[in-house]
Amino acid sequence: MHPGMTPLVEVDDVSVRFGDAHAVDGVSLQVFPGEVLALVGESGSGKTTLIRAIQGLQPVTGGTIRIEGKASGAGRRSIQTIFHDPAVQMVFQDPTGALNPRQTIYEIVAEGVRITSKADDERERVLGALSRAGLRPPERFLPLYPHEVSGGQRQRVVIAGAMVMEPKLLLADEPVASLDASIRGEILALMRRLVDETGLAILVVTHDLGLAWNIADRIAVMYLGRIVETGRTEELLANPQHPYTRALLSVVPETREMEQQILVGEIPDPSRVPPGCRFHPRCPLLQSGDLPPVIATRCPSEDPGIIPAGVITGASCWAADQIM
């Protein structure tokens, strides 16, 4: 998929634990320049914990994270270096909560520049970032406060505050979840355009496969701390190989021809991960009784394993080839 290209981000067998809870449990993935990778799953699957670990906000308890070749891992101080690296910026779910109500938009967007450097071109960089974020003419927004602009414009200010740092990686945690439906498409189109025009990479966290459909080049599906399926967007959505992916996809409006699957129960407590395949207690395929006995007996007793980093298409499921 990326022949000869060096990954911008490499996550290798990363774990994050809170006591006995395995919030992230042996995750490996790669993010390449100029692509959008969507990390999809229900609440409680470990998505936000993983991107906080990549950002440096959450120490890891095992494995290694490399950003542009700089490694951090369990017990290593270099994670603080990555946290202060302007090449990695974050876009949070709630733009109102992310913005200081006492600062003007100019001060908000300029803050990162002021912290990391004494740039002589601060004003020009702020104007350019606002313009790239779709706030035009940018001069009109400089003296305004967050409460004086709309929710969609506040999210654009958050994006401008990230883009002013000229990052190589944008971590976006449910970036449109708090916005009106009429605004979501505009923000997604903006993020896609930034990738296409600047070569920026985006790792976007979402529970919505429909959102991933609209913006992502690749998708990684996460369940109970593990990535259970990964692939190119069109291929994965056309032919999902994991029953969890299929269940998530069945409720997306664009897939009206697919029979809707309602999952029973909720994601288990990460301190009590089920044996075997961690999805087996909720698996519609296993519950249907249609699986061959040789597979059905493996699901509750044998772990199908971790998908290694660099795998373009794969599913951690004993019955992957049984899904049509």
C-alpha positions as CSV (number, residue, x, y, z in Angstrom):
1,M,0.0,0.0,0.0
2,H,2.9,2.3,0.8
3,P,5.8,0.8,-1.1
4,G,9.1,2.3,0.0
5,M,7.5,4.8,2.3
6,T,8.6,5.1,5.9
7,P,5.8,5.1,8.5
8,L,5.2,8.4,10.3
9,V,3.9,6.6,13.3
10,E,4.8,3.0,14.4
11,V,2.9,1.4,17.3
12,D,4.5,-1.9,18.2
13,D,2.7,-4.2,20.7
14,V,1.6,-1.3,22.9
15,S,-0.3,-2.0,26.2
16,V,-1.8,0.5,28.6
17,R,-3.0,-0.9,32.0
18,F,-4.8,0.7,34.8
19,G,-4.4,-1.8,37.6
20,D,-5.9,-5.0,36.4
21,A,-7.7,-3.3,33.5
22,H,-6.2,-3.8,30.1
23,A,-7.3,-0.6,28.3
24,V,-4.9,-1.2,25.4
25,D,-3.7,-4.8,25.1
26,G,-1.0,-5.4,22.5
27,V,-1.9,-3.0,19.7
28,S,0.3,-2.6,16.6
29,L,-0.3,-0.2,13.7
30,Q,1.3,2.2,11.4
31,V,0.3,5.6,10.0
32,F,1.8,6.9,6.9
33,P,2.2,10.5,5.6
34,G,-0.7,11.8,3.6
35,E,-3.3,9.4,4.8
36,V,-6.3,9.3,7.1
37,L,-6.5,6.2,9.4
38,A,-9.8,5.8,11.2
39,L,-9.7,4.0,14.5
40,V,-13.3,2.7,15.0
41,G,-15.1,1.0,17.8
42,E,-17.6,1.3,20.6
43,S,-17.1,3.4,23.7
44,G,-14.8,1.5,26.0
45,S,-12.8,-0.2,23.3
46,G,-9.6,1.7,24.1
47,K,-9.4,4.1,21.2
48,T,-9.0,7.3,23.1
49,T,-6.5,5.7,25.5
50,L,-4.4,4.7,22.5
51,I,-4.2,8.1,20.9
52,R,-3.5,9.7,24.3
53,A,-0.5,7.3,24.5
54,I,0.6,8.3,21.0
55,Q,0.3,12.0,22.0
56,G,2.3,11.3,25.1
57,L,-0.5,12.1,27.5
58,Q,-0.8,8.5,28.7
59,P,2.3,6.5,29.7
60,V,2.4,3.0,28.2
61,T,3.0,-0.1,30.2
62,G,4.4,-2.2,27.4
63,G,5.6,-1.9,23.8
64,T,7.0,1.0,21.8
65,I,5.7,4.0,20.0
66,R,7.8,5.7,17.3
67,I,7.0,9.0,15.7
68,E,9.5,10.0,12.9
69,G,11.8,7.3,14.3
70,K,11.8,8.7,17.9
71,A,10.8,6.0,20.3
72,S,9.0,6.0,23.5
73,G,8.1,3.0,25.6
74,A,7.3,1.8,29.1
75,G,9.4,3.8,31.7
76,R,11.2,5.9,29.1
77,R,11.5,9.7,29.5
78,S,11.5,10.3,25.8
79,I,7.7,10.2,25.9
80,Q,7.9,13.8,27.2
81,T,9.9,14.8,24.2
82,I,7.3,13.5,21.9
83,F,4.6,15.3,23.9
84,H,6.3,18.6,23.2
85,D,6.9,17.8,19.6
86,P,5.0,20.3,17.4
87,A,4.8,17.6,14.7
88,V,2.0,16.0,16.6
89,Q,-1.1,18.0,17.4
90,M,-4.5,17.0,18.9
91,V,-8.1,18.0,17.9
92,F,-10.5,17.2,20.8
93,Q,-14.2,16.3,20.6
94,D,-15.6,19.4,22.4
95,P,-14.3,22.6,20.8
96,T,-16.0,24.7,23.5
97,G,-14.1,22.9,26.3
98,A,-10.9,23.1,24.3
99,L,-10.9,26.9,24.0
100,N,-10.1,29.4,26.7
101,P,-13.1,31.7,26.9
102,R,-10.9,34.6,28.1
103,Q,-8.6,34.5,25.1
104,T,-9.3,36.0,21.7
105,I,-9.1,33.7,18.7
106,Y,-5.8,35.3,17.8
107,E,-4.4,34.5,21.2
108,I,-5.7,30.9,21.1
109,V,-4.2,30.1,17.7
110,A,-0.9,31.9,18.4
111,E,-0.4,30.2,21.8
112,G,1.4,27.2,20.4
113,V,3.8,29.4,18.4
114,R,4.6,31.5,21.4
115,I,5.3,28.4,23.6
116,T,7.6,26.6,21.1
117,S,9.3,29.5,19.4
118,K,9.7,33.3,19.2
119,A,8.5,33.5,15.6
120,D,8.8,36.9,13.9
121,D,6.0,35.9,11.6
122,E,3.5,35.0,14.3
123,R,0.7,37.1,12.9
124,E,1.2,35.8,9.3
125,R,1.2,32.2,10.6
126,V,-2.0,32.8,12.5
127,L,-3.7,34.3,9.5
128,G,-2.6,31.5,7.3
129,A,-3.8,28.8,9.7
130,L,-7.2,30.5,10.1
131,S,-7.5,30.7,6.3
132,R,-6.6,27.0,5.8
133,A,-9.2,26.1,8.4
134,G,-11.8,27.9,6.4
135,L,-12.2,31.0,8.5
136,R,-12.1,33.7,5.9
137,P,-11.3,36.6,5.8
138,P,-9.1,35.6,8.7
139,E,-8.6,39.2,9.9
140,R,-12.3,39.3,10.9
141,F,-11.9,36.5,13.5
142,L,-8.7,37.7,15.2
143,P,-10.4,40.0,17.9
144,L,-13.4,37.6,18.5
145,Y,-13.9,35.4,21.5
146,P,-15.0,31.8,21.3
147,H,-18.6,32.6,22.4
148,E,-18.9,35.0,19.5
149,V,-18.6,32.3,16.8
150,S,-20.7,29.2,16.0
151,G,-19.9,25.6,17.1
152,G,-18.6,24.7,13.7
153,Q,-16.4,27.8,13.6
154,R,-15.0,27.0,17.1
155,Q,-13.9,23.6,15.8
156,R,-12.2,25.3,12.9
157,V,-10.4,27.5,15.4
158,V,-9.2,24.3,17.2
159,I,-8.0,22.9,13.9
160,A,-6.3,26.3,13.1
161,G,-4.5,26.1,16.5
162,A,-3.1,22.7,15.5
163,M,-2.3,23.7,11.9
164,V,-0.4,26.8,12.9
165,M,2.3,24.4,14.3
166,E,2.7,22.9,10.8
167,P,2.2,19.4,12.2
168,K,2.9,16.1,10.4
169,L,0.3,14.2,12.4
170,L,-3.1,15.2,13.6
171,L,-4.8,13.1,16.3
172,A,-8.5,13.7,16.2
173,D,-10.8,12.3,18.9
174,E,-14.4,12.2,17.7
175,P,-13.8,15.6,16.0
176,V,-17.5,16.1,14.8
177,A,-19.4,14.3,17.5
178,S,-20.5,17.5,19.3
179,L,-21.5,19.3,16.1
180,D,-24.8,19.6,14.3
181,A,-25.3,17.2,11.4
182,S,-25.3,20.0,8.9
183,I,-21.8,21.1,10.0
184,R,-20.2,17.7,10.3
185,G,-19.7,17.2,6.5
186,E,-17.9,20.6,6.3
187,I,-15.4,19.8,9.0
188,L,-14.7,16.3,7.5
189,A,-14.2,17.8,4.1
190,L,-11.8,20.4,5.6
191,M,-9.8,17.6,7.3
192,R,-9.7,15.6,4.1
193,R,-8.6,18.7,2.1
194,L,-5.8,19.4,4.6
195,V,-4.4,15.9,4.1
196,D,-4.6,16.1,0.3
197,E,-3.0,19.6,0.1
198,T,-0.3,19.4,2.8
199,G,0.6,15.7,3.1
200,L,-0.6,15.7,6.8
201,A,-1.5,12.4,8.3
202,I,-4.6,12.1,10.5
203,L,-5.4,9.4,13.0
204,V,-9.1,9.9,13.7
205,V,-11.0,8.2,16.5
206,T,-14.7,7.5,15.9
207,H,-17.5,5.1,16.9
208,D,-19.1,5.8,13.5
209,L,-18.1,3.7,10.5
210,G,-20.2,6.1,8.3
211,L,-17.7,8.9,9.2
212,A,-14.8,6.6,8.4
213,W,-16.4,5.8,5.1
214,N,-16.4,9.5,4.2
215,I,-12.9,10.5,5.2
216,A,-10.5,7.5,5.8
217,D,-8.1,5.8,3.5
218,R,-7.7,2.9,5.9
219,I,-9.7,1.6,8.9
220,A,-8.6,-0.2,12.0
221,V,-11.5,-1.7,14.1
222,M,-10.8,-1.8,17.8
223,Y,-12.6,-4.0,20.4
224,L,-11.7,-4.4,24.1
225,G,-8.2,-3.1,23.8
226,R,-7.3,-4.9,20.6
227,I,-7.4,-4.1,16.9
228,V,-9.6,-6.9,15.5
229,E,-9.6,-5.9,11.8
230,T,-7.8,-3.6,9.5
231,G,-7.9,-2.8,5.8
232,R,-8.4,-0.3,3.1
233,T,-11.6,1.5,3.5
234,E,-13.4,0.4,0.4
235,E,-12.3,-3.2,0.8
236,L,-13.1,-3.5,4.4
237,L,-16.5,-1.9,4.1
238,A,-17.4,-4.0,1.1
239,N,-16.3,-7.2,2.6
240,P,-15.8,-7.1,6.4
241,Q,-14.1,-10.2,7.7
242,H,-14.8,-9.8,11.5
243,P,-18.3,-10.2,12.9
244,Y,-17.8,-7.1,15.0
245,T,-17.0,-5.0,12.0
246,R,-20.0,-6.4,10.2
247,A,-22.3,-5.5,13.2
248,L,-21.0,-2.0,13.3
249,L,-21.4,-1.7,9.5
250,S,-24.9,-3.0,9.5
251,V,-26.3,0.1,11.2
252,V,-24.7,2.6,8.8
253,P,-27.4,4.2,6.6
254,E,-25.4,3.7,3.5
255,T,-25.6,-0.1,3.9
256,R,-29.4,-0.5,3.6
257,E,-29.1,-3.9,1.9
258,M,-27.2,-5.4,4.9
259,E,-29.3,-7.1,7.6
260,Q,-29.0,-5.1,10.8
261,Q,-27.3,-6.9,13.6
262,I,-28.0,-5.8,17.2
263,L,-25.1,-6.8,19.5
264,V,-26.2,-8.3,22.8
265,G,-24.8,-6.7,25.9
266,E,-21.9,-4.3,26.2
267,I,-18.1,-4.4,25.9
268,P,-16.9,-6.5,28.9
269,D,-14.9,-4.9,31.8
270,P,-11.3,-4.7,30.6
271,S,-10.1,-6.1,33.9
272,R,-12.0,-9.4,33.1
273,V,-11.2,-10.1,29.4
274,P,-13.0,-13.2,28.2
275,P,-10.8,-16.3,27.4
276,G,-10.3,-17.2,23.7
277,C,-11.6,-14.6,21.3
278,R,-12.5,-11.6,23.4
279,F,-15.6,-11.0,21.2
280,H,-17.0,-14.5,21.5
281,P,-19.6,-13.7,24.2
282,R,-21.3,-11.2,21.9
283,C,-20.6,-12.8,18.5
284,P,-23.7,-13.2,16.3
285,L,-21.9,-15.7,14.1
286,L,-21.1,-18.0,17.1
287,Q,-24.6,-17.5,18.6
288,S,-26.2,-18.5,15.3
289,G,-25.0,-22.1,15.6
290,D,-24.0,-22.0,11.9
291,L,-20.2,-22.3,12.5
292,P,-18.5,-25.7,11.9
293,P,-17.8,-27.3,15.3
294,V,-14.1,-27.2,14.7
295,I,-14.3,-23.4,14.6
296,A,-17.0,-23.0,17.2
297,T,-14.9,-24.8,19.8
298,R,-11.9,-22.6,19.3
299,C,-13.7,-19.3,19.7
300,P,-14.2,-19.5,23.5
301,S,-10.9,-21.2,24.2
302,E,-8.2,-20.0,21.9
303,D,-7.0,-16.4,21.3
304,P,-6.9,-15.7,17.6
305,G,-3.9,-13.4,18.2
306,I,-2.8,-9.9,17.5
307,I,-2.7,-8.3,14.0
308,P,1.0,-7.3,13.4
309,A,1.9,-3.8,12.4
310,G,2.2,-3.4,8.6
311,V,-0.5,-5.8,7.8
312,I,-2.7,-4.2,5.1
313,T,-5.7,-6.5,5.4
314,G,-6.4,-8.8,8.3
315,A,-8.9,-9.9,10.9
316,S,-8.3,-11.5,14.3
317,C,-11.1,-14.0,14.0
318,W,-11.2,-17.8,13.7
319,A,-14.2,-17.6,11.4
320,A,-13.0,-14.8,9.2
321,D,-13.4,-16.8,6.0
322,Q,-16.9,-17.9,7.0
323,I,-18.3,-14.4,6.7
324,M,-19.9,-13.6,3.3
